[in-house]
Amino acid sequence: MGFMHKQVFRLGFSLLVAFGLVFGALIQPANALTEEQKLVSEVWRIVNRSYLDDTFNHQNWAAVRQKALAKPFKDQTAAYVAIQNMLKSLDDPFTRFLDPEQYRSLQVNTSGELTGVGLQIALNAQTGKLEVVSPIEGSPADKAGIQPRDRIIKIEGISTENLTLDEAAARMRGPIGSLVTLLIERDGDGEKEIRVMRDRIALNPVVAELRSSPEGTSIGYLRLTQFNANASTELAHAISSLEKKGADAYILDLRNNPGGLLQAGIEIARLWLDSGTIVYTVNRQGVEGNFEAFGPALTDDPLVILVNQGTASASEILAGALQDNDRAKLVGETTFGKGLIQSLFALSDGSGLAVTIAKYETPTHRDINKLGITPDQVISQPPLQRNQIGTESDLQYQAAVELLQKRGVGV
């Protein structure tokens, strides 16, 4: 009996081994992925693991992988196209592939320094055209007279019509001292060609001035252009300096600030708050995270925040946190409405992937995605020239100054 048992066991074992070998032979080709297929597979896995919407835009995500890997790719470009098509099926403009050059550019941009012309750009959702959000103060683009809302029609003779935002940005960056020719279209002015010499752009995102209101209040005016790695430190320096100079109240200008690093938005909210929730984040498992202020704030002086349709992402987190905690009043126009958070992943060939991994809610649990934040005082105005910002022509700024004179804000 024992012998029989051993024989049966051995037979079973040898069948298993044989089956294993046959099975191994069957699955071998699937394991032998080309480098290009491995990259596509890597992107698929990251999205599969991290993407906020676990229905993947109501499609079978495994089938998307199967289709993408059905045949080998001719070259790296073909793999990149397959990745872009795969991501396009999610219908989320913020989940996007960045080739090695674009990925480096994005890292440089958020790190606080780059070489280029000094423009913040966006795609206009209505027209699909490449638009200037604003030139960086003192940059070559600013000196060349490029203005907010200008449309960039061509870069070096190449139409921007089919370029992504990252591709357009990459074409405008380049070595210090090199020239780039832009064809610009402006309302009422038609098209004109502008040649700009690239330079090192130090991305100090803070403009700070002490101003006097007609009633004699000393107002610390702070303009923040983006949330890069320098933003929190630079703003803290500016507030401390204005406090020493005797500021009684503050205006924080977040108009046309497209956002940036989530962490920078949280750190800046902490500069103004002694306590309270800054933001809630919700991932696809419905797990809620939250970020708190732990004080002390750098100042308790009254604060008004200026916002408009170009106020997006980390700007909205900051504005929403300070509005919901009754720390600030908002003046201007309803904000952009980007309530999604992306994480950046480095891929094996030096390219990168931005993936929407969570959504956020303001401290009172407002989900502002596609809705934006409505200011306490709504004031619309046409786009301003840079030299009009914070002047008599700036109706939103004037309303903020008036609000600071009123008792309601605590002056």
PyMOL commands that set and color helices and strands:
alter all, ss='L'
color gray80, all
select helices_A, chain A and resi 2-31+35-50+61-68+76-88+100-111+140-143+165-172+231-244+262-272+314-324+386-388+395-405+407-409
alter helices_A, ss='H'
color red, helices_A
select strands_A, chain A and resi 96-98+113-116+119-123+130-135+151-155+158-159+179-186+190-197+199-202+206-212+218-224+249-253+276-282+288-293+303-307+329-332+340-346+352-361+377-378
alter strands_A, ss='S'
color yellow, strands_A
deselect
rebuild
show_as cartoon
